[in-house]
Amino acid sequence: MIFADRTEAGQKLALRLKKYASHKDVIVLGTPRGGVPVAYEVALELKLPLDIFVLRKLGVPGHEELAFGAIASGGVRVLDRDIVVGYGIAPSDIERIVRSERQEMQRREDAYRGGRPPLDVNGKTVILVDDGIATGASILAGIKALRQLNPARIVVAVPVAPPTTCARLRHETDELVCLETPHQFFGVGQFYFDFSQVTDEEVVEYLTSAWRENGQHSKAHAEIAAGGERR
C-alpha cells in the first residue's frame, strides 16, 4: 500500500484502532514531527486526547542517517551496542551527540506544548503513533521511557514497518498495530506519495486543533495543572 499522505495514513490506522474509541482511560501520543499528523487523525476519529512524546535518533558520525541509538522524554537512552562497536564510536562522541539531541528534544517539548503540562499516563492505555518505523531504535526508547511513567498498556501504532522490526517490537509492547509490513523496505518515505517534512509550526497547529476539538483533553490538562499548583 502507498499512502497519499500522513492524513490518509492516520485515517486508515484509526480504523484498526476502533476498539479504543471514546475510552476515558486511553491517550494518543504522537512522535514529532512526522508522527503528529498521523496521531492527530487517530485521536480525532476515536475522540481521544492527543499529546506528544518526543524521541530523538542518535546518528552515527559521518553516517547520520544510521541510528546507533535514541533518546526519549524522561531521560531514557537506548544504544545499539553492535553499531557502536562496529563503527568504533567513542564514548566522548556518544556523550556529545546525546547532549546535542537532548537540547533539541527540550526545545521541541517547550515549543510544541506552549507551557501546557504533559498528560498523565499513569494507569492509562497509551497509543504511541509514528508515521512509520525503520530500525525501531527510537520507538524502543519511547517504550522504555513510557514504562517508567506506569501506563496500564502501551500500544504502538504505525502505518508501515519492516517485518523484522515488527517482530522485535512485539516483544517490547503490549500491542503492535501496523497496517503494512513490506519486505522490500528502504525507508518510510517510500510508502507515501507526499512525505513532505512537517514543520514545528504545523505540529503546534495540529496539537492546538486537537486540544480545541477535544474538551476532555483540555479538562485533563487543566486538572493536571491544578494538581501541580496544589503541590
VOKESE-384543 format. One line per 10 residues: number of its first residue (from 1); their letters; for each residue z, x, y of C-alpha. Coordinates in pm, 1 decimal, always signed. Layout:
// residues N
NUM = a = Z/X/Y | ...
This chain:
// residues 231
1 = mifadrteag = +0.0/+0.0/+0.0 | -81.6/+114.1/+352.4 | +137.8/-43.9/+621.5 | -20.2/-136.8/+953.3 | +283.7/-3.9/+1140.0 | +661.4/+10.2/+1123.7 | +687.9/-354.3/+1229.0 | +492.1/-472.6/+927.2 | +684.8/-235.8/+700.3 | +1014.8/-380.8/+824.5
11 = qklalrlkky = +896.6/-736.8/+773.8 | +790.3/-663.2/+416.9 | +1114.6/-479.6/+349.3 | +1314.8/-777.5/+477.0 | +1154.0/-995.8/+209.6 | +1307.3/-773.5/-58.0 | +1649.6/-796.0/+105.9 | +1669.5/-1174.9/+145.8 | +1986.0/-1197.8/-63.5 | +2177.0/-1032.2/+223.1
21 = ashkdvivlg = +2060.4/-1279.7/+489.8 | +2332.6/-1406.9/+726.0 | +2616.5/-1241.7/+532.5 | +2905.7/-1168.5/+765.6 | +3003.0/-856.0/+574.1 | +2660.8/-684.5/+594.3 | +2541.2/-439.6/+863.1 | +2195.5/-283.5/+908.2 | +2181.3/+80.7/+1022.0 | +1853.4/+235.1/+1136.8
31 = tprggvpvay = +1792.5/+609.5/+1138.3 | +1649.6/+717.8/+1477.1 | +1388.9/+738.2/+1574.5 | +1134.3/+610.4/+1322.3 | +1373.3/+404.8/+1114.7 | +1488.9/+189.1/+1405.9 | +1173.8/-30.6/+1440.8 | +1185.4/-93.4/+1064.9 | +1558.3/-170.0/+1071.9 | +1508.4/-397.5/+1373.3
41 = evalelklpl = +1272.9/-622.5/+1177.0 | +1512.7/-629.0/+880.8 | +1810.3/-720.0/+1099.7 | +1610.7/-979.0/+1294.8 | +1472.1/-1151.3/+986.0 | +1804.1/-1150.2/+797.7 | +2014.6/-1234.9/+1106.0 | +2234.6/-929.2/+1063.2 | +2397.5/-687.7/+1313.1 | +2197.2/-372.6/+1390.9
51 = difvlrklgv = +2325.6/-27.3/+1476.5 | +2206.0/+331.3/+1443.8 | +2306.2/+614.7/+1215.7 | +2182.7/+949.6/+1343.1 | +2054.3/+1205.0/+1091.0 | +1904.2/+1545.4/+1175.2 | +1693.9/+1761.6/+945.2 | +1769.3/+2134.9/+927.4 | +1433.0/+2313.0/+922.6 | +1359.0/+2648.3/+760.5
61 = pgheelafga = +1299.6/+2909.2/+1035.7 | +924.0/+2954.8/+1073.5 | +861.1/+2655.1/+843.7 | +1049.5/+2387.1/+1034.1 | +872.7/+2101.1/+855.6 | +1056.4/+2209.0/+536.3 | +1419.2/+2096.6/+530.2 | +1686.5/+2323.3/+388.6 | +1945.0/+2055.4/+459.0 | +2055.5/+1791.6/+705.4
71 = iasggvrvld = +2349.2/+1678.1/+914.3 | +2466.0/+1326.7/+995.2 | +2706.3/+1138.9/+1218.0 | +3064.6/+1214.6/+1120.5 | +3023.2/+1591.7/+1089.0 | +2867.6/+1590.5/+742.0 | +2639.7/+1880.1/+644.5 | +2426.4/+1894.0/+329.8 | +2246.2/+2214.3/+228.8 | +1979.6/+2269.9/-36.3
81 = rdivvgygia = +2106.1/+2594.0/-186.0 | +1780.2/+2661.0/-373.4 | +1580.1/+2656.3/-49.7 | +1844.4/+2854.9/+140.0 | +1838.1/+3128.9/-124.3 | +1463.9/+3109.1/-186.2 | +1378.3/+3159.9/+180.7 | +1661.2/+3405.2/+243.9 | +1812.3/+3204.1/+529.1 | +2102.5/+3399.2/+675.1
91 = psdierivrs = +2439.4/+3228.5/+737.3 | +2407.5/+3309.8/+1106.9 | +2071.3/+3129.9/+1121.2 | +2221.0/+2829.8/+942.2 | +2503.6/+2806.5/+1193.9 | +2264.5/+2846.6/+1488.5 | +2036.3/+2569.2/+1364.5 | +2327.9/+2339.2/+1278.8 | +2478.6/+2392.9/+1624.5 | +2149.0/+2308.6/+1794.5
101 = erqemqrred = +2089.8/+1998.3/+1583.0 | +2444.7/+1874.3/+1640.7 | +2386.5/+1890.1/+2014.9 | +2070.5/+1682.1/+1976.6 | +2248.0/+1440.2/+1744.5 | +2523.4/+1381.3/+2000.5 | +2267.2/+1341.0/+2278.7 | +2088.7/+1070.1/+2083.9 | +2405.9/+880.9/+1999.7 | +2510.5/+882.8/+2365.3
111 = ayrggrppld = +2164.2/+784.1/+2490.7 | +2093.0/+509.4/+2239.7 | +2424.3/+326.8/+2241.0 | +2474.6/+330.9/+2616.6 | +2852.1/+351.1/+2581.6 | +2880.1/+93.0/+2303.7 | +3106.7/+198.0/+2017.1 | +2956.2/+217.0/+1667.4 | +3007.8/-80.2/+1441.7 | +3295.8/-55.2/+1195.8
121 = vngktvilvd = +3150.4/-33.1/+842.7 | +3488.2/-28.1/+665.7 | +3474.8/-275.4/+376.7 | +3119.5/-384.5/+464.0 | +2787.7/-359.3/+284.5 | +2568.1/-117.8/+479.5 | +2187.9/-133.3/+458.4 | +2062.9/+210.3/+566.0 | +1697.8/+187.1/+672.7 | +1434.5/+453.5/+741.0
131 = dgiatgasil = +1055.2/+434.0/+777.4 | +1011.1/+642.1/+462.2 | +1165.0/+929.7/+268.5 | +1010.3/+1258.7/+163.2 | +1264.8/+1500.8/+14.0 | +1568.2/+1278.8/+72.7 | +1780.5/+1553.1/+232.7 | +1850.9/+1353.6/+548.6 | +1930.2/+1030.2/+367.7 | +2160.5/+1214.9/+128.5
141 = agikalrqln = +2351.2/+1345.7/+429.0 | +2368.7/+991.8/+562.7 | +2504.2/+855.4/+235.7 | +2774.4/+1122.7/+219.6 | +2870.6/+1054.9/+581.4 | +2884.2/+680.8/+527.6 | +3103.9/+720.3/+218.8 | +3367.4/+876.0/+444.0 | +3370.7/+554.8/+652.0 | +3472.2/+345.9/+346.1
151 = parivvavpv = +3196.7/+84.4/+322.3 | +3211.1/-152.9/+27.6 | +2849.9/-74.6/-71.5 | +2561.3/+136.9/+55.2 | +2208.5/+4.6/+18.2 | +1923.5/+242.6/+106.6 | +1608.9/+50.2/+202.0 | +1274.5/+214.1/+281.7 | +907.2/+114.9/+268.2 | +791.1/+426.3/+80.5
161 = appttcarlr = +922.2/+734.0/-104.3 | +801.1/+951.5/-394.4 | +933.5/+870.7/-743.6 | +1129.9/+1196.1/-775.5 | +1317.4/+1128.0/-452.5 | +1392.7/+771.2/-558.8 | +1529.4/+891.6/-891.6 | +1758.9/+1131.7/-707.5 | +1881.5/+870.7/-460.7 | +1959.2/+608.6/-724.2
171 = hetdelvcle = +2243.5/+829.2/-843.8 | +2387.0/+857.0/-493.0 | +2372.4/+499.9/-361.6 | +2482.9/+156.6/-480.5 | +2133.9/+11.5/-447.5 | +1792.5/+151.4/-361.1 | +1514.8/-74.5/-232.7 | +1176.9/+96.7/-198.6 | +851.9/-100.0/-167.5 | +615.2/+176.5/-274.4
181 = tphqffgvgq = +668.9/+488.7/-489.7 | +332.9/+672.0/-492.1 | +290.4/+987.4/-699.0 | +38.7/+1130.9/-452.4 | +281.2/+1185.4/-166.2 | +209.7/+1432.1/+113.3 | +406.9/+1275.5/+396.4 | +544.7/+942.0/+516.9 | +273.8/+905.3/+781.8 | +11.5/+898.0/+508.1
191 = fyfdfsqvtd = +112.6/+537.8/+431.1 | +81.7/+395.8/+784.3 | -229.9/+315.2/+989.0 | -18.0/+355.4/+1301.7 | +253.8/+617.1/+1270.4 | +293.9/+688.5/+1640.3 | +607.1/+872.5/+1745.5 | +889.2/+642.0/+1850.8 | +1038.2/+736.4/+2188.5 | +1402.6/+735.5/+2294.0
201 = eevveyltsa = +1321.1/+451.3/+2533.4 | +1176.2/+240.6/+2252.9 | +1487.5/+297.3/+2040.7 | +1703.5/+171.3/+2326.8 | +1475.0/-131.6/+2370.0 | +1499.2/-222.7/+2000.6 | +1877.2/-191.3/+1999.0 | +1921.8/-382.5/+2323.4 | +1696.4/-662.0/+2197.9 | +1883.8/-682.0/+1867.4
211 = wrengqhska = +2221.6/-689.4/+2039.8 | +2098.0/-961.8/+2271.2 | +1947.1/-1169.3/+1987.6 | +2245.9/-1134.8/+1756.8 | +2557.6/-1280.5/+1916.5 | +2759.3/-1187.1/+1610.1 | +2675.6/-820.7/+1670.8 | +2778.8/-837.9/+2034.8 | +3104.8/-1006.1/+1936.9 | +3168.8/-734.6/+1678.6
221 = haeiaagger = +3116.0/-463.6/+1939.1 | +3348.7/-644.0/+2179.4 | +3619.6/-671.6/+1915.9 | +3588.1/-302.6/+1828.0 | +3602.7/-203.7/+2192.3 | +3907.2/-424.4/+2248.4 | +4077.3/-270.5/+1947.9 | +4012.3/+73.2/+2087.4 | +4168.2/-26.1/+2419.0 | +4478.1/-163.0/+2246.7
231 = r = +4521.0/+165.1/+2060.9
